[in-house]
Amino acid sequence: MEISKRSLIIFCLGWVTFLVLTSYVAGYYYMEFQNLTKLLEKYRSCVMHVNICIDYKEWNETVVWYNDTFVPLGCDLLQATEMIAIVNCTTYPGLGYFVDAINGVWKTSTRFWMWYQWKNEWVYGPCGAGSYLLSNGEIVMWQYEIPSYS
C-alpha cells in the first residue's frame, strides 16, 4: 500500500495542528492554575479548610466526604453545609435552625439529621449547627439516623 505525498502532507499538517492546539489549551489552563494559586495565597488568611461528611447510610447506604472544603473564617456548620449541599431547615425564633433535609433526604417521624464532630471518636455536636463556629482542619459529619437519645 503506497501513501501519496499529498496524504502524508495532510496527515502531518493535521498532526501539527493538533499539537499546536493541545499546547495552547495546556498553556491556557496552566496560566489559569497560576492565577488561582495567586488568588488563593492572597485570601489564605480569610479562609480555612474543613472536612464534612454526609452519611446517608440509613437511607441508601451512601457516605459522601467533602474533604478540604474552603470556607470563610467565622463560618458556622450550617453555612458550610449549605456550600456543599442543598439544605432545607426550619427557623425557630430564639432557638435557631432545625435541619429538615439535606440533598432531598427529609427527616421522618423517627429519623433525623444529627451532626457530630470528631474528637478521637464521633460525638454529638454541642449546639445547633447554626451556632457552631468551625475551626481550621475540623472534621464534622451529618448523619441521617434514629437518634441514640430517643
N, C-alpha and C positions, 0 to 999 in steps of 0.2 A: 504494500500500500504506500503510495507516494503522496507526500504532503507538499502542496504547492507553496511557492514563496508567498503568495498573497494570503493564504490561510495562516501561514506562520507569522506573517506581519500582523494580521488581525489578532491572532492569539496573543502575541507579545504586547500589542497596544492595549488589549483588554487587561492583561496581567499588570502592566504598568499603571493603568488607570485604577485598578483595584488597589494596588499598593499605595498609590498617592491618596486615594480616598480613605483608606484604612489609617494611614499615617495622620491625615487631617483629623479624623474622628478621635483617634487616640490622643493627639495633641490637645484637642478641644477639651476632652474630659480630664486630662491631666491638669490643664490650666484651671478648670472649674474646681477640681480637687484642691489645688493650691489655694485658690480664693476662699474656699470653705474652711480650710485649715487655718488661714489667717483670721477669718471671721470668728472661728471657734476660740482661738487664742485671745482675741480681743474681748470676748464675752465670757471667758472661762471663770472669771471672778463673780459672775452673775448667775451661774448655773451649777447644778450638781447632778450626779448620776444616782439613780435608784434602780432596784431590781423589783419588778412587780410580777407576781404570779396570779393567774386567774384559773382556779381549779373548778372545772365543771363535772368532776367525776360522778357526782350523784345524779347528773342529768344525762351525760353522753360519754363518759369515760375519757374526757379530754382535759389536759392540763396545758396551759399556754404560758410561757415565760416571756417577759419583756425586759431583758437584761440591758443594763447600761442605758436606761432611758434618761434623756436630758430633761430636767425640769428646772424652773426658776428657783433661786434661793427663796425660802419662805413659803414654798408650795405645800399645801396640805394634801393628804392622801386622796381626798375626793377629787380635787383639781387634777392631780397626777393621773388618776384613773380615767378621768374624762379626756385626757390627752391620748390615751391608748385604746379606749373602748367607748361604746355608746352606753351611757349610764342614765337610768330613769330613777328619780328619787322624789320623795315627798318631804316638804319642809314642815317642821313642827315648831312654831314660834316659841322661843325660849329654850328649846331642846336641841334643835339642829336638824340634820338631814337623816332620812332613813332610806337606804338603797333598796329600791323595789326590783330593779332588773339591771343586769349587765349583759350587753350584746344580745338582747332579746330573751334572755333566760329570766323569767319572772319568779318572784317569791310565790310560795303557796301557803296554805294554812299550816304546814309543818316544816317546810324548807325555807331557809332564808340565806341571804348573802352576809356572811360574817367575815371580819378581817382579822388577820394575825400578823404578828411581827416575829422575826427570827431572833431569838436570844439563846443560842445553843440548842434550842428546841422551839417549836411553834407555840406561841402563847397568844391568847386573845388580846386585841388592841385595847389600850387602857381607856379610850374615849371614842367618840364618834369620828368617822373618817374626815368630816369637815372641820374638826377641831384639832386633828393630829398633824403637826408640822413634821415633815420628813427631814431627815438629815442625810448628808452625803454618804453614799455607799450602802444605805439601808436596804434591807430585804423585807418585803411585805407580801402578803398573799390574801386574795379574796377567795373564799371557799363557799360553794353552794352546798348547804348541809342542813341536817336536823341538829340544832344547837345542843351541846352537851348539857347545858343547864336546864333543858326542857324535860 
